[in-house]
Amino acid sequence: EEVEEGIILAVEKELTGMNGVHSLISSAGEGSGTVSAELDDDADPGEVLQNIRNAVSRITSFPEDAELPRVELSQHGFYVISVAVAAELPVEDLFELSERIRREILLMPGVSEIGIRGRQPPEIKIEITQERLRALDLSLADVARAVRDAARDIPAGRIDTEDGEILLRTEGRRVRAGEFADIPIKVQQDGSRILLGDTASLIDGFSETWQNFEFDGRPGLRLDIYQTENQRPIELAARIRGLVERLNAELPDSVAISVHNDRSKRYAERSQILLKNGAIGLTLVVITLGIFLNPRLAFWVAVSIPVVFIGSFSILPEIDVTLNMISMFAFILTLGIVVDDAIIVGENIHAKRLQGLPTAQAVREGVGEMAVPVLYAVGTNVIAFIPLIFVPGATGQFMRHLPIVASVVFIVSLVEALLILPAHLNEAPSREGGAARRLFAGFRRTRRFHDAIANSLDRLRDGPYRRLLRIALRERYLTVLVFTGLLAIVVAWYESGRIDLTWRPQIPGNRVDAELNMPTDASKNETLAVVRRIEAAGLRAIER
């Protein structure tokens, strides 16, 4: 209640109605409070951050013993891989080990940040008795002010030289307890100084925390490694795994270091899916078009898949789109669509050739007839994805790359179908042998099978399909009525509740998490006792 009234409400009063702030979410705990501001979609985060800092600095009603508030911009990111350390070591030794691992990882190329969870933060304790304070006519606030003023770096201006600008600052930051001993806390009338080390006990230690991290039943901690924007996650994860293997070989058996939450595997899986689907798509396109059309046309249409993807890869970096989970999913999604334009144009050129037209004329007329339909087809595909760009909030930012990648792929496929493919088909097939003739020789051995399939397709087109088309055109009102009735049935089926609609479906994962809510007055030992029971139950379930 004291935190809510003295801190939370004061901050909310200053931030309510501020430009760029959409909503506020506050939470108050024992001795601390947090106020999170959600920004408008079109707000400038840097400008709003500065406005919030200015507003918080104007608050004068904070409790006297409250620490200075921290105002920072929350960065949402995903770590690539985690390194878990489990060891029966004193807190000091575990801290030094984590620092060693952290420094070695930071030396690797492509590492931008390392987050450490489960580690007790270092703390310097300054203990001084009330008797000593009264003897010196000082208060704890006086000592704290002296320490705060002496133990910080202060900018001291700059010097402009011929070689550039030199920034000046006084270095007062101290990291060890012994370094605080020479801080003067009082100046006597005779000019002598009373130092902190002469009046207080200075102890290097670690702050107490309610958090308790364990791995395989042993105390430990976890390091989350984040990558830079231009780093490939698979390569970074491989370097981390190599470091873990080396450290396990160097450290004693009482220390176990392992890799956890390797998200580069998901990236690698999607890469493999993309390559696998691409290979399968190429094979199916070549086989299908080779059966119904001719081998040469099937080959050049199949080539359009890698051509479109290579063209898209060259454009995406120029529009600030990286190859991530969402963009790779967009490539997988469009894999079966990129050949549609090439199939339509290529088949029409092939039909013109069968009519006896010269190659150049068949290409011109085939492309000319299909240019507008293909343009409309690609346009409708792009229009279907474009609205995803304007989805507001965090979901829109997360899905932003999907419509952009899909639109780029469709546009490149349009260029390939109307310009590149006709150029390939504009050359008449060689009748004098050579590599091309040997390449398609295997297809000519299946001429009988090809002719039988093609004739069957022609009979289907000229027979049942043509008769059904005549009926649909003659009874056009009946046709519209039938399809309108089918649409009404689908709508009624959905409205009846037989089709479930879930915006965020529950997807099975590969990890089981247990969340425990204990009474507010429960001690740490009581909480750990319940956690041990949950762990034991989980291990029994695994053994079954």
C-alpha angles and dihedrals in degrees: 000000000000091000092048095049099038101039116008098048092044092053093044091052091056096044099043110107095009115150112259095020112114101178143344128229116192135185130182126200139168104306098346143061138194131206117190120193119204110209130219116260093247096042123117105239094206094051094046090047091055092047091052092049091051091048094049092047089058093060110106100170098079115124113272094242094047118118121238110280119248116224115189140154112251112232115206111208141145122234118228100218140352130222117209122203120198119181141144092232135134115264092254094052093045089051092051091048092052090049091052092051092045093052093048092050093048089057090061116098115251098030113126103170143358122210118199121204126188097022119126107234116238117256134190112215120208110192121186127166125238090237091058092048092051091048090054093040090237136130131215088254090058092052092046091050092051092049093046093050094048101041102062140078114251124197111239103188132262142277122219112216136170090259094051142276122328117203117212125207136159113238111221102145113126126194103179130061093235091058090065094059096089095054110118113227098178138016116215124221090255090057097256118134130225110218126212093237091059094055108029140048112244115203131179109219146129131268119250116248137182091221116103120189121191135169120197090348096306129104113262149132140232133234117206112203120209123196133222119250096257097044123106109233095214093057093045092049090050091054091049092051090050090052091050091052091050094048092049089054092049101041125071122265090256088072118067121189119186141167119251135179096012099188092177087078090066089050090050091048092054090047090053091047090052093050093042094049090046091054092046091047092051091049095047093046093050093046096044097044091040089057098045102030124013134296096248094054091045091054096052093044089052090051088060091074097065091035092057093045093047090050091049092049089055093052102043097069089055091059095045097256118140130200101260138139094284097044091048089051088053090054091050090048094052096040094098094042102053093075095052094085092046092049093051095048095039094049092050091050088049090051090052090051090053088054088063100255119147115260097253093047092046090053094048095047094041093052093041093054095047100039096089097042091047091047090053091046093053091043093055090049091052092045090052091058101036096079089064089070090065097051105127129227132020092322091059092050091048094050096038096105094053098072093037094054092043092050092048091050092050093048092048090048089053091053091047093050096047101038115014100040094048089051090055093047093045091081115086115236113265115248096188100076123246134135095314092052092050090047093057095036091093090056092052090058087067093052094122093052091045092050092049093052093044092049090049090052091048091051090050090050096045095039125035096009094050092048092048090048092052091052092049092050094045095046096038096150091052089049092052090046093051095050092043088053091051089051091050090051091053092049092047090048090054095044091051089064096245090120113061119217116206120170093191109027120198106255117196111244135197096244135066119213126191120204119197126196114198130184114276092246094051115123125231092252092052091050092048090050091057091045090054090055091051091049091050091050090050092051091050090052091052093050091055 
